[in-house]
């Protein structure tokens, strides 16, 4: 299970559903032989809800080139792992090629196997762009803070209400996360 920046990832059913926070995830990567050897992963993927958040990407940008994740709650069946056979059939797929295969397999699976396809999202994030996005986000926050200080709460609230949201888990449960690109555009 995933909850992105809010709850982390990997609710351990045998340990009171404890999750790895982003801080714990960062610490786990810091303590790997991979990092000690100065190497990076080509890609890291989350078959878990709500992990395509800038906060998650920011943590992982030091350890991988690409991140595959969903900003929405994932359908119960999750990823179509049959695509991994394609990735291991003798051809070497670099990060961007492998991520494309995984995302396309996910899309094809749900479009082929469901008459009604619920909202689903799986994307590849180029982690080399993370710092640029974080910088833009910080500028947006500074502008919003200035607007709030000048009495613009209603204006900001209206724009926020019009922004694409993710994370509805039931009729009464909602993580209330927003699409950063959509929010920034508004």
C-alpha positions in Angstrom: 0.0 0.0 0.0 1.1 3.5 -0.6 0.3 7.0 0.7 3.1 9.0 -0.9 4.3 12.0 1.1 1.4 11.6 3.5 1.9 8.0 4.7 4.9 6.6 2.9 4.9 3.1 1.3 4.6 -0.5 2.1 2.1 -1.0 5.0 3.5 -4.1 6.7 0.5 -6.2 7.6 2.5 -8.2 10.2 3.7 -5.0 11.9 0.6 -3.0 12.6 0.6 -1.6 9.0 3.7 0.4 9.7 4.9 2.1 6.5 8.3 3.4 5.3 8.1 7.2 5.6 10.0 9.2 3.0 12.7 9.8 5.6 13.1 6.1 6.3 13.1 5.3 2.5 15.9 7.9 2.0 17.8 6.4 4.9 17.4 2.8 3.5 18.8 3.9 0.2 21.7 5.8 1.8 22.7 2.5 3.5 23.0 0.4 0.4 26.0 -1.0 -1.4 24.7 0.7 -4.5 25.2 4.2 -3.0 28.4 3.2 -1.4 29.7 2.2 -4.8 28.6 5.5 -6.4 26.0 3.8 -8.6 22.3 4.5 -9.3 19.3 2.5 -10.3 18.0 3.0 -13.9 14.5 3.1 -12.5 12.5 2.4 -9.4 8.8 1.6 -9.5 5.9 1.6 -7.0 3.0 -0.7 -7.5 1.3 1.2 -4.8 -1.2 4.1 -4.6 -0.4 7.8 -4.5 3.4 7.5 -4.9 3.9 9.9 -7.9 4.4 12.9 -5.7 7.1 15.5 -6.1 8.2 14.8 -2.5 8.8 11.1 -3.3 10.6 12.0 -6.6 12.8 14.5 -4.7 13.9 11.8 -2.2 14.6 9.2 -4.9 16.3 11.6 -7.4 19.6 10.8 -5.8 19.2 7.1 -6.3 17.6 6.5 -9.7 17.2 8.0 -13.1 13.4 7.3 -13.5 10.5 6.6 -11.2 7.3 4.8 -12.3 4.4 5.5 -10.0 0.7 6.5 -9.9 -0.6 9.7 -8.5 -4.0 8.0 -8.2 -5.1 5.1 -6.0 -4.3 2.0 -7.9 -6.8 -0.6 -9.1 -6.6 -3.7 -6.9 -4.8 -5.8 -9.5 -2.0 -3.3 -9.8 0.7 -3.6 -12.5 0.7 -6.1 -15.3 3.9 -7.9 -14.4 3.9 -9.9 -17.7 5.8 -7.0 -19.2 8.8 -8.0 -17.1 9.3 -11.0 -19.4 9.8 -8.6 -22.3 12.4 -6.8 -20.3 14.3 -10.0 -19.6 14.1 -11.6 -23.0 17.8 -11.0 -23.9 17.5 -7.3 -24.9 18.9 -4.8 -22.5 16.4 -2.0 -21.8 17.8 1.2 -20.5 15.7 3.1 -17.9 13.6 5.1 -20.3 12.9 2.1 -22.5 12.0 -0.1 -19.6 9.7 2.4 -18.0 7.9 2.9 -21.4 7.2 -0.9 -21.6 5.9 -1.0 -18.0 3.6 2.0 -18.4 2.2 0.8 -21.8 1.6 -2.7 -20.4 -0.4 -1.2 -17.5 -2.5 0.9 -19.9 -3.1 -2.0 -22.3 -4.0 -4.4 -19.5 -6.8 -2.1 -18.1 -8.1 -1.0 -21.5 -8.2 -4.7 -22.7 -9.6 -6.4 -19.6 -12.3 -4.0 -18.3 -15.5 -2.9 -20.1 -15.6 0.1 -17.8 -12.1 1.3 -17.1 -12.0 3.2 -13.8 -9.7 6.2 -13.6 -6.1 4.9 -13.5 -2.8 6.6 -13.8 0.7 5.3 -14.1 3.5 7.5 -15.3 7.3 7.7 -15.7 9.0 10.6 -14.0 12.4 11.7 -15.2 14.1 12.3 -11.9 16.8 14.5 -13.4 14.1 17.2 -13.6 13.1 16.9 -10.0 15.2 19.8 -8.7 13.8 22.1 -11.4 10.2 21.2 -10.4 10.9 21.6 -6.7 12.4 25.1 -7.4 9.2 26.0 -9.4 7.0 24.7 -6.6 8.9 26.8 -4.0 8.4 29.9 -6.2 4.7 29.1 -6.5 4.4 28.7 -2.7 6.2 32.0 -2.2 3.7 33.7 -4.6 0.7 32.0 -2.8 2.0 33.2 0.6 2.3 36.8 -0.7 -1.3 36.5 -2.2 -2.6 35.2 1.2 -0.9 38.0 3.0 -2.6 40.5 0.7 -6.1 38.9 1.5 -6.3 36.5 -1.5 -7.5 33.5 0.4 -10.8 33.2 -1.5 -9.0 33.4 -4.9 -6.5 30.7 -3.9 -9.2 28.5 -2.4 -11.3 28.8 -5.6 -8.3 27.8 -7.8 -7.5 24.9 -5.5 -11.1 23.7 -5.7 -10.9 23.7 -9.5 -7.7 21.6 -9.5 -7.6 17.9 -10.5 -7.6 15.8 -7.3 -6.5 12.3 -6.5 -6.8 9.8 -3.7 -10.5 8.9 -3.2 -10.4 5.6 -1.5 -14.1 5.3 -0.5 -17.2 7.4 -0.4 -15.9 8.9 2.9 -12.2 8.5 2.6 -10.1 10.9 0.6 -6.3 11.7 0.7 -7.1 15.1 -1.0 -4.0 15.3 -3.1 -3.8 17.5 -6.2 -2.1 17.4 -9.6 0.9 19.8 -9.2 1.0 20.6 -12.9 -2.7 21.5 -13.0 -2.5 23.6 -9.8 0.6 25.4 -11.1 -1.2 26.2 -14.4 -4.2 27.7 -12.6 
